[in-house]
Amino acid sequence: MTDKFIYLTKEGFENLKKELEYLKTDKRIEIAEKLKEAISYWDLSENSEYEDARNEQSQIEVRIKQIEADLKLVKLIDEDDADQSKVKMGSLVKLVEIIDGKEQEKVEYKIMWSMETDILATPPRISNESPVGKAIIWKKKWATVNVKAPAWTKKYKIISFK
């Protein structure tokens, strides 16, 4: 038994199942067609189309195995969890940057597992393993945190979350 879990929202879990279904059906059929066509060229020893299709097939099979393994470890995030005392997975967090003791720019992030991150989403969905995510996860409202990234260090105060 393992203590490692993958925390996903219901939406993220459904997306992962959809990806698996697509890979097992549509993508496998597409690759089989590519292989069939490449084989029709006869000489497989110098057949780049065949080699490319085999490589793609291998990558798809690895991804299928990875998704199947991941699905066994999924724990769904209860976004309606009654415990609202600390930032947790799935929390929508508002932060204010503090520069020279003064509150500056406000930012908002949703804390997600790395599989569900999307920095271009509104609000950005960041990983609990990112520098900001690590600094604020399990913290309470009004906590001040120092975030150290490779290129910068910033100070934030958690002003709200839900």
C-alpha positions, -999 to +999 in steps of 0.1 A: +000+000+000+013+034-008+008+068+009+012+087-023-019+102-037-028+123-067-053+150-057-076+161-085-108+180-088-137+161-102-132+180-135-095+169-136-104+133-129-129+133-157-104+149-181-079+122-172-104+095-179-114+111-212-077+113-222-073+076-215-103+067-235-092+088-264-057+072-264-071+037-261-096+041-289-090+069-314-053+073-311-045+036-312-066+033-344-048+063-359-014+048-352-025+014-365-035+031-398-001+048-399+017+015-393-004-002-420+004+025-445+041+025-436+043-013-439+028-011-474+061+006-485+078-028-481+114-021-470+111-016-433+148-013-427+149+022-442+113+032-437+112+065-416+073+065-416+073+031-401+099+041-375+080+073-366+047+054-362+064+027-340+079+055-318+045+073-315+029+039-307+054+034-279+049+068-265+011+064-265+014+030-247+037+045-221+011+074-215-017+049-213+001+029-186+009+061-167-027+073-167-039+039-156-014+040-127-023+076-118-061+068-118-055+042-091-039+069-069-065+096-073-082+112-043-108+137-053-105+172-038-137+181-019-141+217-030-170+220-006-150+209+024-163+224+056-128+231+070-121+266+056-095+275+082-065+269+060-055+271+023-057+236+008-058+219-026-085+235-047-085+268-027-089+300-046-064+323-028-060+361-030-026+374-021-011+408-018+025+414-025+044+433+002+073+455-008+092+475+018+064+469+043+037+483+020+009+463+003+012+464-034-003+444-062-030+418-055-029+384-072-052+354-072-044+318-077-062+285-075-040+258-059-041+225-078-022+193-083+005+196-109-016+177-135-043+204-134-022+235-135-028+261-162-011+295-157-031+310-186-065+302-169-084+328-151-075+328-123-042+310-129-042+274-116-008+268-100+007+237-085+009+230-048+045+222-057+053+256-072+072+282-051+040+301-044+019+270-038+045+255-014+046+287+006+008+292+010-006+256+013-019+249+048-015+285+059-043+306+075-058+339+064-035+369+071-004+347+072+027+364+056+049+341+036+083+344+018+083+329-016+117+319-030+119+312-067+151+306-087+150+342-101+133+362-073+121+363-037+088+379-028+067+384+003+030+379+002+001+381+027-029+358+023-059+381+024-086+356+015-093+322+002-123+299-004 
